[in-house]
Structures are given as C-alpha cells and as structure tokens.
Amino acid sequence: MISSIKRLLIGRPLKSAQLGEQKLNKTKALAILSSDALSSVAYGPEQILIVLVSIGAIAFWYSIPIAIGVLLLLTALILSYRQIIYAYPQGGGAYVVSKTNLGVNPGLVAGGSLLVDYILTVAVSVSAGTDAITSAFPALHDYNVEIAIVFVIFLTLLNLRGVTESASVLAYPVYLFVLALFILIGVGLFNVITGQVPPELHTPIGTPVAGISLFLLLKAFASGSSALTGVEAISNAIPNFKDPAPKNAARTLMLMGTLLAILLSGIVVLAYYYGITPKAEETVVSQIASQTFGRTFMYFFIQGTTALILILAANTGYSAFPLLAVNIANDKFIPRMFTLRGDRLGYSNGIMMLGFASILLIITFHGHTENLIPLYAVGVFIPFTLSQTGMMVKWIREKPSGWVSKLMINSAGALISFVVTMMFFITKFSQVWPVLVFIPVIVLVFHKIHKHYEAIADQLRVTTCEAALPIEGNVIIVPVAGITHVVENSINYAKSLSASQVIAVHVAFDREEEKRFEEKWKEWQPDVRLVTLHSHYRNMIHPLSKFVDTVEHKASESNYRVTVLIPQFIPKKGWHNMLHNQSSLLIRSFLLYRKNVVVSTLPYHLKH
C-alpha cells in the first residue's frame, strides 16, 4: 500500500540509463532556476523607495541612479558567474570557487550560507505568495501557515517527481509573469512618452534634497540589491543542464541577467514617473498596474502572476540546494546520504530535507517571514563576496589569456558585494546578527562531520588498521521466552552452523516458573545447554546483557566470537506488530553497541 501511494505521488522509478532524459534545456532551466531572481522584481524597487521615503517624495529621483548602481552590480555578478560556470563546470558555484582558491573555511562559509539561504528562499517565497493570496481572500488569513505548508509539500512532491517534470509544470507561470511585466512596462512607458502621465507626479532628476546623505544612499542601494538574490543558482546547478552543460548554463545565465535588468529598471522608471509612494497595504507593482490599467482584467492578471512567481521562486531552492549539498557531501562535510539519487533520479534526500526545514521555519515564524528578508539577502552577499574574491585569486595565480579584464570584473564585483554586505550589517544589524552565530556553528558542524568521516576512512583502510584476529569458532546465545516453533527454528539454525556452541538463555521472573521451564527444556532439547537467569525486578535486558558480557570476555581468550541470535516472528499483516511485545527489538537495540558481539535476527514468518 505504501509503495502504491509512493508511485501515485512521485511516479514510477526511472532507470539509471534515463538520467540524460532528466537534463534541462535552456527554456525550462531559465524558468526554474531564474524564478527566485525574477520574483525579486516584485519587491526590490520597493525596498529602495522604503528607504528614500524617510527623506520625502522629493528624494525619489535618487531611485534612478541607485537602480543604475544595482544594474552595475548585476552586470559584474553575471559576468563573474559566467566565468565560474566555465572554470568549474561540475557546479557548486561560490562553495567550490571559495574552497579552491581561498581555502576550506571560506568555502564552508560560502556553502553553509547558501544552504541556509535556500531554506530561507523557500520559506520566505512561499510565505510571501501565501500573503498575496490571503490578501485577496481575507477569510483565509487565519490559515496562512497551513496554506504555506501545503504549497511547500506540493513543491517538494513535484521536485521528487524529477527535474524535467517539475520544470514542465512550473515554466508556464514564470513566463506568464515575465509577459505580464513586459506588457506593464511597455504600456507604462508608452503613457510616459505620450504625455499621459502628468509631469508633476515626479520630482525632476537632479533636484537638491535636504537631509540626503551617503549613508542613506548606500542603505537604499543595499536594500535594492536584495533584487539580486538567486543570481548564483545557475552556477550551482550546472549538472542539471543538457550537454554541453557549461555552454547552456552560461547562455541561460546571460538571458536571466538581461531579463532581470529590463524588468528591474522598467519598474524603477515607472515608479519614478508615476510618483509611486510605498504603502503597507499595496505593493509598488500593484500601484503601477492600477494606474496603468485600472482595476481591469490586466491588473488582476499582473497581480495573479506576481503571486504565482513569489511562490514558485521557492523552486530555485529546490533546484540548487540538492546539487550544492552533493558537492559539500562529496567533500565529506555533510552526510553522504545527500549524494544518493532517488527513484526519479533526483537527489531526493536533499529535496526532502529542504522541504522539512522550510516547513519548520514557517511554523516557527507563524508564516510571518518578512523579517527574514535582510537575513536572506546578507546570506547571499557573503557568498557573492567570497566567490568574487576567489576568482580574483584564481586570475592572479594562473594569469590566463585576458586575465586582466577578468580580474577587473571580479574586483569590481567583490568590492560592491562587500560594501553591500557591510551596509546590511550596519543598517539592519538587529535583523542580520544571527548570521554571526549560525555560520560559525555550521562551519563547526561541517568540521565535526569531516573529522568523523576521515577517522572512519583511516580505521577501515586495510594498510593502516589492525590485523583481524582469526576466529576459531562461535558461541551462539539464543534468548528464549518459551517452547515454541519460533524457538525451535532458531535452535535448529544455530546447531546447523559449524564450529559453534549453542547456549539457550531464559530470563525468569518467578522461581516456580523457572524450575518448570528447566524441566520442560530438558525433555525437549536435552543436547542444548540452557542457562536460566532470574530477574528480581522483572527486567530481562539487564541480566541478559550481563550474561552476554561474561561469555564474551571468556570467549575472547580463545579467539571465539559471540553471536546473539534473536528469534523474531513476522506477522502476515504489518499492523499486527502493534499487538505483540517487541522484545526482540529491545534486546537488539541494547546489544547492538557491544564491541565484540554479533547481533543477528532470525525471522519466523507467521501464516495468519
């Protein structure tokens, strides 16, 4: 039944040979890997205006030069990540670049930041999209958390079905959003050019503004740079592209950068000419659409696609998180389970971990994750800064053809990213200080895991580990609760093993019952030694484990191995297990960690 439900939800298993069919073409890759970056157009320009409004509407013209600065940073990031794609085609993005060129710890800082950031991406995006839906239908507002969790589960299941299947479903809303904004920007600019927008709505560019400061402008620039989150996702997900993967990934990155630049600049320009003031109850995009089209079908089409893109921005996390986790797991800094592919050839453990962590975050913050946006943004700009710096070191060290121009691009990107990161810490410290706690903790955990894997590898290496002692024979201990077919089956199996001594062990709670059992055993299995252990406190684990330790100590002197053979009957129906005392599981859990004791379970399948 469980298997049938699994097939219904995620589909039939795919053969390993079908892996090539799960690769993405540029059209689908652009949709699922750019949704996070493109969705930020819905709130990036608004973040700039929110800072400038503290001076007054007269300062809104500064949004134009600030947007130009954001576009320059976007250009530097796109060109840099294009170089990263060709230099590190195995994927991993900022993690691989930083680890290779700056050292292990900077790499782990970049990798850890991005892993956490992708969890925040899912939680923040889904919560934002849910807010957009419940704003349209106020009766659903009390169910924000439940609706957000349903969306996360839906996206998780969709991604477990495979990369191509999720891309086929999610591509349409992304391209509808792009189409909607292109129409909005086109019609809006036409209205501006033809004079349909009154010039008194905006302050002329260059108007002197009292009270403006460099600090405030840098704060607005840092806030507007939140629109660049998700730019790095394509460099992490190169293995998901069809061959030639680096070439296709680079082209997709350039196209994403172009679309983001057009949409971002278009919204900023329209917000300036329309004299839009940020409001708590209505977004900047909604105000522009309302002034351009009125409350017509086109307005609701724009709002609907915006809500969809905010939810689907979470899918960037589902695409990039598992592949980044694979790179870190291959270096033995997180559990190896993240390198395993599931039935549908996706890295299902990474997908499920991302979904679970996101749901936990949504529940913890009761769906109000807007306060996490600065944390989410700074979590991206730290890897931005490290990756750009890493590429600088790479060019200086290797000096390939044309390295000077590449170095200048990365130097500009590193400097601007560092400034943005510092501005987040200076202006929003109360919201981003957790970064200073969780990143060191994550790096410490990474090192603990790596140390464990290295110690295990060294211990298992044939050339370095201690020579295994020869095993002369076996002492097989069989715990018995009564005289049954299950016990008979276990005793017969134990006796069939060569060079073995069989000892049946019975734990009794009553002296009279103990004597009766010994007499019955003598008649039933006279050739098998029975040891009865009396328990004063009705606990069978303590006397049994003590007896096993005693036998193991004596057996080790003669190079004998102790095996505890635990009989266990298997009911015909799974739910029948709830009706039985699971003593065998309890015994196994207690004995499993005995160093020189083998614990083996012998199943006995019941017919009814």
Secondary structure by P-SEA (a helix, b strand, c coil): caaaaaaaaccccccccccccccccaaaaaaaaacccccccccaaaaaaaaacccccccccaaaaaaaaaaaaaaaaaaaaaaaaaacccccaaaaaaaacccaaaaaaaaaaaaaaaaaaaaaaaaaaaaaaaaaccccccaaaaaaaaaaaaaaaaaaacaaaaaaaaaaaaaaaaaaaaaaaaaaaaaaaacccccccccccccccccccaaaaaaaaaaaaccccccccccccccccccaaaaaaaaaaaaaaaaaaaaaaaaaaaaaaabbbbbccccaaaaaaaaaccccaaaaaaaaaaaaaaaacaaaaaacaaaaaaaaaaacccccccccccccccaaaaaaaaaaaaaaaaaaaccccccaaaaaaaaaaaaaaaaaaaaaaaaaaccccaaaaaaaaaaaaaaaaaaaaaaaaaaccccccccccaaaaaaaaaaaaaaaaaaaaaaaccccccccccccccbbbbbbccccaaaaaaaaaaaacccbbbbbbbbbccaaaaaaaaaaaaaccccbbbbbbbbccccaaaaaaaaaaaaaaaaaaacbbbbbbbbbbbcccccccccccaaaaaaaaaacccccbbbbbbbbbbcc
